[in-house]
Amino acid sequence: MIRVLIVNDHPMVRAGLRSVLNHSEGIIVVGECNDGVQMAAAVTEGRPDVALMDWNMPVMTGTTVTRDLVANHPTYRGG
């Protein structure tokens, strides 16, 4: 199973992605976040293999989140 985290500040986008992914064989949605701050905790808790992330989020952009995750979890490679 591929563990997916959805990160997007638009609830309708998250719902649409979740619906498509929940109907996809071999994929499980392990969490959803509406900003990059929430994502840091969700990565630790849900241990996703993949994050579907919006680059243009309020509070913390996707670029900033990615930099922080790499800096704070240098050995993390999912799952």
Residue pairs with C-beta under 8 A, 6 or more apart in sequence:
1 26
1 27
1 28
2 26
2 27
2 28
2 49
2 50
3 28
3 30
3 46
3 47
3 48
3 49
3 50
3 78
3 79
4 21
4 27
4 28
4 29
4 30
4 48
4 49
4 50
4 51
4 52
5 29
5 30
5 31
5 32
5 33
5 39
5 42
5 43
5 46
5 48
5 50
5 51
5 52
6 14
6 17
6 18
6 21
6 29
6 31
6 32
6 33
6 51
6 52
7 32
7 33
7 34
7 35
7 36
7 38
7 39
7 42
7 51
7 52
7 53
7 54
7 57
7 62
7 65
8 14
8 17
8 34
8 52
8 53
8 54
8 57
9 34
9 35
9 54
9 57
9 58
10 54
11 34
13 54
14 32
14 34
17 52
18 29
18 32
21 27
21 29
22 29
30 42
30 46
30 47
30 48
31 42
31 45
31 46
31 48
32 42
33 39
33 42
34 57
35 57
35 58
35 59
35 60
36 57
36 59
36 60
36 61
36 62
36 64
36 65
36 68
37 59
37 60
39 51
39 53
39 60
39 65
39 69
40 65
40 68
40 69
40 72
42 48
43 51
43 69
43 73
43 76
47 78
47 79
48 78
48 79
49 78
49 79
50 78
53 62
53 65
53 66
54 62
55 61
55 62
55 63
56 62
57 65
60 68
69 76
